[in-house]
Amino acid sequence: MAGMDGGRPSVYPTLLYADAKAAVRQLTQALGFTELAVYEGEDGSVAHAELAQGNGAIMLGSKGTGSRFDEAMKNAGTTGVYVVVTDVDAHHRRAVEHGAEILMPPTDQDYGSRDYMARDLEGNIWSFGTYAPEIRG
């Protein structure tokens, strides 16, 4: 696949949370991500975390750390991320069981995908679906 180096994605959505520890819990427990790494600052904040889903990954951290990225993101809007999953209905059930806010239940789309949408604890929008665009070099 173009854009891949040794199985590593070339794009990582990066998010900041007021409570990054709670975000890691929700993303792993309710939304099916796997924790790859979590590094804490001296104050217990999340300096950097990496979570995987399929062959993709995200990075996240705590707001208010004063890092250059934190400063740049101060006035940014919320983020929307699309994640490919093979069984949308099972993934949705897991999210509901863990109390995720569902914005759209599993729905068949005109373009052939089956998707659902959730909002995380800090307002970021997560779409999960079967559509997986092919990336060509």
N, C-alpha and C positions, 0 to 999 in steps of 0.2 A: 504494500500500500504506500502510495506517495506520502511524503511528509512524516514518515515514521523512521526512527533510528533505533535499531535493536529492540523493537517492540515498545518504544516509548512514544507517547503522544507528543505532538509538536505544539499543541495549544492546551493551556491549563487555565480554565476560568479561576479567578482569584477573588475571594470574598472576605470582608471584614465583618465581625459580629461584636456587639456589646458584650455578649456572653458566649464566647467561642467554645467553652467547654460544653455548654448545653447544646450548641449547634453540632458539635462532634457527636454527642449522644444521639440527637435526633436524626442526623444524617446516617449514622450507622444502624441504629435500632429500627427506626421507622422507614427510612428510605433506601436501605440496603447497601450503603457504601461500606467499604472495608478500610479500616484505619491502617495506613502505612507508616506514619510517623507523626508524633506530636512533641514539639519542643516548647517548654515553658520558660518564661522570663523569670527573673529573680522575684518578681512580685506575684507569681502564680498565673499571670496571664498567658495566653497561648501566643508565643512569638511566631510560630509557624507550624502548620499541620498539613499533611497530605492524605487525601482519601481517594480511594479508587472505586470505579464502577465499570465492570467489563474491561475494555482496553483503553479507557479514558481515566482521567484523574482531575481533581481540583486541589487548590491550595487555599488555606484560610488562616486567619489570625484574629487577634483581639483588636478592637477599636481602642483608640486612646493611648497607644504605646508611644506616640511621638515619632515613629519611624517616617522615612520619606514617603513610603506608600500610604501610611495612615494619614499623613498630611494631605497628600494628593487626593485621597478618597473622601475627605471631610464633607464636601458638598456634592458628591456624586449621588446618583439615584440608586435605586435597588437594582439587583441583577436578575436576569432571567437565564436559566440554563436548561438545555435539552439533553436528556440522557436516554440512550437506546437500551431497552430491556426486551427480553424474549417473551416473557409472560406478563403482559400489562395487568391483567386481572389479579393474578397472584401478588404482584408488586403493590397494586392498589390496596388489596386486602391487608397486607402487612402495614402499609402506611396508616390505614384506618384503625387497625388494632392498636397502634401506638399513638393515636390521637393527633395525627397530622391534619392540618386544615386542608380539606379538599376543595378546590375551586371548580374543577370539572371532573366528573366521574369518567371511567373508561368509555371512550366514544370512538366509533369508527369514522375516519376522516375520508373525504372525497378522493384524496391522493393515495389511499390504500393503507394508511397507518392506523393503528389503534393507539390512542393517547389518553392520558389523564394528567391533571395539573394540580399541584399543591403549593401552598405558601409555607415557608419555614417560619421559625419563631421571630425572625426579624424582618419579614416582609419580602424576602427574595422569592422569586417564582421559579418553580421546578416543574418541567414538563417531562414526562416519561412516556416513551412510545416505541413502536416497532419500526418506524422509518429510520433507515440508516443510509444516508447518502454516500455514494462511492466517491472517494477522493482520487482524482487522476492527476498525475504529474505533468 
